[in-house]
Amino acid sequence: MCPQHSEPGTSSEHSSGRRGTALPTETPPGPDGLPILGNARSLIGDTRAFFDELSTYGDVVSYRLPRMDFCTVLHPDLIEQVLMVDYEQYEKWGLEDFGGEFAPNGVLLTDGDQWRRQRTMIQDAFTVERIRSYGETMARSAEELAADWDDGEEIALNHAFSNLTLDVLTRSLFDLTLDESESIVTEFAETLNDRGSLDGLSTFLPMWIPTPENRRYNRVLSEFRSFIEELIDDRRGQEDEYDDLLSLLLTVEDADGNTMSEPEIRDQMVTFLFAGHETTSLALTYTFLELAKNQSVRDRLDSEHDAVLGGQTPTLGDLAELTYTEKVIRESLRLYPPAFIMFRKTTENVALGGYRIPEGTRITLPQFFVHTDERWYDEPETFDPNRWTEEFEDSRPDYAYFPFGGGPRHCIGMRFAMLELKTMLPTIAQSVEFELLSDPNPALEMATTLRPAEDIRARVKRR
């Protein structure tokens, strides 16, 4: 619940434009006497419409799902307060209430001292210098993929780019070539998304209920963990022969001289193999979807690539000159943030935007909604890379755009992902373009990531 300091029905100080009162006065009170908005059925039925309704009541709005109180935050300044200013009052929250945590000992989901210890231990794998060393691998993988496509071949962009980013990730961070073993990684990504999808009630059911989704999730998670444990066992005793994330995880010590536990090492691998390839593959998919729909954008992108690269794959020295390429990527991440919503849980009673929020309340920070708020973006549903000017960025609040999260817990792989996108987009675009064969405005499914409900199919046209 998000009770406010003032009387219900008064406007929040951050509300403006299409925002109305902070809390609905016409809804019946909950057991604690506080007004409630929303329920699981309306959230599942149409998530976007659910958040549209929430937004009419203000920028901090309460709603309730079975056994849990939620509060959504829709103003960038307040999101910044949660993620940056008062972040210690908000811990990570995932599917633990339903028994669905996939990597509870990994850096994505740990909190407090354990998270700080892990973040410090892992960050050496993501320094600027080390990430730059991955650029050649990224370009080579993208070249190989594009070279394998025949002119006129029909492909599913989402599957093709999933395989590409998984190949890049395993080569770069784990010095591995998965080949036939990669199927368990992609199957796990699909299963985790199915388990977390807002299109069905299974997301809100405890894992002990033997639904088909729960049984499949438990089976695939067990197989995926076994696969990871075999990779770890194969590397033991050979750590000094490799200079990658896996060897770092096996040898790095904290300030007290302690190494990571077995569950911690396993869950770091699980986290990076899933999150590190799934989000970037979706970003590539949606970027090429929009390029296929917007010929003028594609033409300008091609002109930049011709002028800067001249048909060559980009090097690190070229990236700073690919300014329009970066704008295209940023606009794609705005409209289609792969990690489309963030969750936190209050660790104590907190004050936020004139509200008192009780300890234990789940906080939702929906990038997909804030990124298309008309208060911060003109024609917010339009794909327009030209909007990304210095003047525009100076005019909007920082957290009107946060595809990689923010604050101390921002995505540790952000630099890796951006290098990947800025390298692979020009590499592929100089070789091929795509003619869409499926719906140009595909339905999107809000699961663990923002994925297309159906394959995005296209015909390859070699250049």
Buried (B, 14 or more C-beta within 10 A) or exposed (E): BBBBEEEBBBBBBBBEEEBBBBBBEEBEEEEEEBBBBBBBEBBBEEBEEBBEBBBBBBBBBBBBBEEBBBBBBBBBBBBBBBBBEBBEBBBBBBBEBBBBBBBBBBBBBBBEEEBBBBBEBBEEBBEEEBBEEBBBBBBBBBBEBBEEBEEEEEBBBBBBBBBBBBBBBBBBBBBBEBEEEBEBBBBBBBBBBBBBBBBBEBBBBEBEEEBEBBEBBBEBBEBBBEBBBEBBEEBEEEBEEBEBBBBBBBEBEEEEEEBBEEEBBBBBBBBBBBBBBBBBBBBBBBBBBBBBEBEEBBEBBBEBBEEBBEEEBBEEEBBEEBEBBBBBBBBBBBBBBBBBBBBBBBBEEBEBBBBEBBEEBBBBBBBBBBBBBEBBBEEBEEBBBEBBEEEEEEEBBEBBBBBBBBBEBEBBBBBBBBBBBBBBBBBBBBBBBBEBBBEEEBEBBBBBBBBBEEBBBBBBBEE
